[in-house]
Amino acid sequence: MMLGSAVALAPDAAASKPDRMPAPIGNSNTFPAGIACPFTLRTELVGGNQVLTSYDDGRFHATGRHLDLLTNVDSGATTRLDLQGSLDFVLTANGGSIIRASGMTSFLFFPGDAGPGDTQTGRMYLFVGHFVATSDPSGTVTSFTSSGSSQDVCAMLS
């Protein structure tokens, strides 16, 4: 899956070393109903060995195991996702970005984002395989393709 809008950024001779750090275990986010799922969704990184690498030119790479605990705050239902794989984020010439992921990964689609499901509502999916998401400069996902399998995380927690 190649997207022609990707920009190959040449490394700068004066660029610093990439910044590498472990994913912050215990980090959590809460999304109000309608933003990520029809209900209030809480996500928490509870374990793993994921490493995050950022580069001076805006590129970002994540790889390793990522254990997430997801909670339907409205009902109390929970599920744990044992995610493993890699994700790359690259800026495009128009100020948008391309995200490429492989392995077992999850992705949050905000209302208006292209992708599986009802594009007018927020939704979260678990993907096994590969996906590519392209966004415009505002961060809205404008195109999305995937190969492999997918599962609606919000339905898992309903």
C-alpha positions in Angstrom: 0.0 0.0 0.0 1.9 3.0 -1.2 0.5 6.5 -1.1 2.0 9.0 -3.5 1.6 11.9 -1.2 4.3 10.8 1.2 7.3 13.1 1.3 10.8 11.6 1.5 12.6 14.0 3.9 16.3 13.9 3.5 18.2 13.8 6.8 19.8 17.1 7.8 23.5 16.9 8.5 23.0 18.9 11.6 20.0 16.8 12.9 20.3 15.5 16.4 19.9 11.9 17.3 16.4 10.5 17.5 14.7 10.8 20.9 13.8 7.3 22.2 11.8 6.6 25.3 9.6 3.8 26.7 5.9 4.3 26.5 4.6 5.9 29.7 3.0 3.0 31.7 0.0 4.3 33.6 -0.8 7.0 31.1 -4.6 7.3 30.6 -7.1 9.2 28.5 -10.9 9.7 28.9 -13.0 10.4 25.9 -16.5 11.8 26.4 -19.4 9.8 24.9 -19.6 10.2 21.1 -15.9 11.1 20.6 -14.4 7.6 20.6 -17.4 5.4 21.3 -21.1 6.0 22.0 -20.2 5.9 25.7 -17.5 7.5 27.8 -14.3 5.6 27.0 -11.2 5.4 29.3 -8.0 4.0 27.9 -5.0 3.2 30.1 -1.5 1.8 29.2 -1.0 -0.9 31.8 2.1 -2.7 30.6 4.4 -3.7 27.8 7.7 -2.8 26.4 6.8 -0.3 23.6 9.5 2.1 22.6 8.6 5.5 21.1 11.1 7.2 18.7 10.7 10.8 17.5 12.9 12.5 14.9 13.7 16.2 14.2 11.8 16.2 10.9 8.5 15.2 12.6 8.6 11.5 11.9 7.5 9.2 14.7 8.0 5.4 15.2 6.5 3.1 17.8 7.3 -0.6 18.2 6.9 -3.3 20.8 4.2 -4.6 23.0 1.5 -2.3 24.4 -1.0 -3.5 26.9 -4.1 -1.3 27.1 -7.0 -1.6 29.6 -10.2 -0.1 28.0 -13.2 0.8 30.1 -16.8 1.7 29.2 -17.1 4.3 32.0 -20.9 4.3 31.7 -21.4 0.5 32.3 -18.1 -0.5 33.9 -17.3 -3.1 31.2 -13.6 -3.5 30.5 -11.4 -5.3 28.1 -7.6 -5.6 27.8 -5.9 -5.4 24.4 -2.5 -7.0 24.1 -1.2 -5.0 21.1 2.1 -5.8 19.3 3.5 -4.3 16.2 4.8 -1.1 14.7 3.4 2.3 13.8 5.0 5.0 11.7 3.9 8.6 11.4 5.3 10.8 8.5 4.4 14.3 7.6 3.3 15.1 4.0 4.1 18.1 1.8 0.6 19.6 2.4 1.0 19.6 6.2 -1.0 16.4 6.7 0.3 13.0 7.7 0.4 9.4 6.8 0.2 6.7 9.5 1.3 3.1 8.6 0.8 0.3 11.2 1.3 -3.4 11.2 0.7 -6.2 13.6 -2.0 -6.1 16.2 -2.8 -2.4 16.6 -5.8 -0.2 17.6 -6.8 3.1 16.0 -9.2 5.8 17.2 -11.4 7.4 14.5 -12.9 10.7 15.5 -16.3 12.0 14.1 -15.8 12.9 10.5 -12.8 10.6 9.9 -12.7 8.3 7.0 -12.5 4.6 7.9 -14.7 1.7 8.9 -18.0 2.3 10.6 -20.3 5.3 10.7 -18.0 8.3 9.8 -20.3 10.7 11.7 -19.5 9.1 15.0 -16.3 8.4 16.9 -15.2 4.7 16.9 -12.2 2.6 17.8 -11.1 -0.5 16.0 -8.6 -3.3 16.6 -6.7 -4.3 13.5 -4.6 -7.4 12.9 -2.6 -6.9 9.7 -1.7 -3.6 8.1 -3.4 -0.3 7.8 -2.6 3.1 6.2 -4.4 6.3 7.3 -3.9 9.7 5.6 -4.9 12.9 7.3 -5.2 16.5 6.2 -3.4 19.4 7.9 -6.2 19.6 10.6 -5.7 16.0 11.5 -8.9 14.6 9.9 -8.4 11.2 8.4 -9.2 11.6 4.7 -8.4 8.1 3.5 -8.0 4.7 5.1 -7.1 1.2 3.9 -6.5 -2.0 5.7 -5.7 -5.6 5.0 -6.2 -8.4 7.5 -9.0 -8.4 10.1 -10.7 -5.7 12.2 -12.9 -5.7 15.2 -15.1 -2.8 16.6 -13.7 -2.1 20.1 -16.8 -0.1 21.1 -19.0 -3.1 20.4 -16.7 -5.3 22.6 -17.4 -2.9 25.5 -21.2 -2.4 24.9 
